[in-house]
Amino acid sequence: MPFLKRFYQHFLKILLIPLFVGIILLFFFESPVLNGFILGTTVSIILLGNWFYHLEKAKQEDENRVKTGTITRVIIVIVACLVWYRFMAYINIFGMIVGLSFTYILMMYRAIKEMRK
C-alpha cells in the first residue's frame, strides 16, 4: 500500500474534518481564532506526515536507532510561530495551539493503538 494511502487511513481522514469545519466556519465568521485554528491544523497535517514518514522508514530499515524527525518538526513549528508573529493581528495563537495539538493527540492515539495489538 502506498505511503499516502496509509497516511490517509491513519491520520489524514481524521484531520480533514476539523480543517474543513474551520474553513466553512471562516466563511460565516471572520475570526483570528479560526485563522489560527486552520493554520495550526494545516501545520499539524504536515507534522504528522513527517512523523509518519520517519516511522514507516524506521520500520522498513530495522535499525537500532529510530529517527522520528524531531528536528524537522521543531523547525516546522518555529516557522508556524513566525507566521503567527508576522500576522499577529489576523491569527490567534490559542487557535493555532489547538490546531497543533491534534498532532500530539493523534500520535498518542497511534501509540496506544499499537500497544494494544
C-alpha positions as CSV (number, residue, x, y, z in Angstrom):
1,M,0.0,0.0,0.0
2,P,1.5,3.4,-0.9
3,F,2.6,5.8,1.8
4,L,-0.1,8.4,1.1
5,K,-2.9,5.9,1.3
6,R,-1.6,4.6,4.7
7,F,-1.2,8.2,5.9
8,Y,-4.8,9.0,4.8
9,Q,-6.2,5.9,6.6
10,H,-4.4,6.5,9.8
11,F,-4.4,10.3,10.2
12,L,-5.5,12.5,7.3
13,K,-9.1,11.5,7.3
14,I,-9.3,12.4,11.0
15,L,-7.6,15.8,10.5
16,L,-9.5,16.8,7.4
17,I,-12.8,17.0,9.3
18,P,-11.7,19.8,11.7
19,L,-9.9,21.6,8.9
20,F,-13.0,21.6,6.6
21,V,-15.2,22.6,9.5
22,G,-12.8,25.5,10.3
23,I,-12.8,26.6,6.7
24,I,-16.6,26.5,6.4
25,L,-16.9,28.5,9.7
26,L,-14.5,31.0,8.3
27,F,-16.9,31.9,5.6
28,F,-19.5,32.8,8.2
29,F,-17.4,34.2,11.0
30,E,-14.2,36.0,10.2
31,S,-12.2,35.4,13.3
32,P,-8.5,35.4,14.2
33,V,-9.2,32.2,16.3
34,L,-10.4,30.4,13.2
35,N,-7.4,31.6,11.2
36,G,-5.1,30.3,13.9
37,F,-7.0,27.0,14.1
38,I,-6.8,26.5,10.3
39,L,-3.1,27.3,10.3
40,G,-2.5,25.0,13.3
41,T,-4.4,22.1,11.7
42,T,-2.6,22.5,8.4
43,V,0.7,22.5,10.2
44,S,-0.5,19.5,12.2
45,I,-1.1,17.6,8.9
46,I,2.5,18.4,7.8
47,L,3.9,17.4,11.2
48,L,2.1,14.1,11.2
49,G,3.1,13.4,7.6
50,N,6.7,14.0,8.6
51,W,6.5,11.8,11.7
52,F,4.6,9.0,9.9
53,Y,7.2,9.0,7.1
54,H,10.0,8.6,9.5
55,L,8.1,5.9,11.4
56,E,7.5,3.9,8.2
57,K,11.1,4.3,7.2
58,A,12.3,3.1,10.6
59,K,10.0,0.0,10.4
60,Q,11.5,-0.9,7.0
61,E,15.2,-0.4,7.8
62,D,15.2,-2.3,11.1
63,E,18.0,-0.1,12.6
64,N,18.8,0.1,16.3
65,R,18.4,3.9,16.3
66,V,14.9,5.1,15.4
67,K,14.7,8.6,13.8
68,T,11.4,10.3,14.1
69,G,12.2,13.7,12.5
70,T,12.1,15.7,15.7
71,I,14.3,18.5,14.5
72,T,12.3,18.8,11.3
73,R,9.1,19.0,13.3
74,V,10.6,21.7,15.6
75,I,11.6,23.7,12.6
76,I,8.1,23.4,11.1
77,V,6.6,24.6,14.4
78,I,9.0,27.5,14.5
79,V,8.0,28.6,11.0
80,A,4.4,28.4,12.0
81,C,5.1,30.6,15.0
82,L,7.0,33.1,12.8
83,V,3.9,33.2,10.5
84,W,1.8,33.9,13.6
85,Y,4.3,36.6,14.7
86,R,4.2,38.3,11.3
87,F,0.4,38.2,11.1
88,M,-0.5,38.6,14.8
89,A,-3.5,40.8,14.0
90,Y,-5.1,38.1,11.9
91,I,-4.0,34.9,13.6
92,N,-4.8,34.0,17.2
93,I,-2.1,31.9,19.0
94,F,-4.6,29.9,21.0
95,G,-6.4,28.8,17.9
96,M,-3.1,27.8,16.5
97,I,-2.2,25.8,19.6
98,V,-5.4,23.9,19.5
99,G,-4.8,23.0,15.8
100,L,-1.2,21.9,16.6
101,S,-2.3,19.8,19.5
102,F,-4.1,17.4,17.0
103,T,-0.6,16.2,16.1
104,Y,0.3,15.0,19.5
105,I,-3.2,13.7,20.3
106,L,-3.1,11.5,17.2
107,M,0.5,10.4,17.9
108,M,-0.6,9.2,21.4
109,Y,-3.6,7.5,19.9
110,R,-1.5,5.7,17.4
111,A,1.0,4.6,20.1
112,I,-1.8,3.3,22.4
113,K,-3.4,1.5,19.5
114,E,-0.1,-0.2,18.6
115,M,0.5,-1.2,22.2
116,R,-2.9,-2.9,22.5
117,K,-2.3,-5.1,19.4
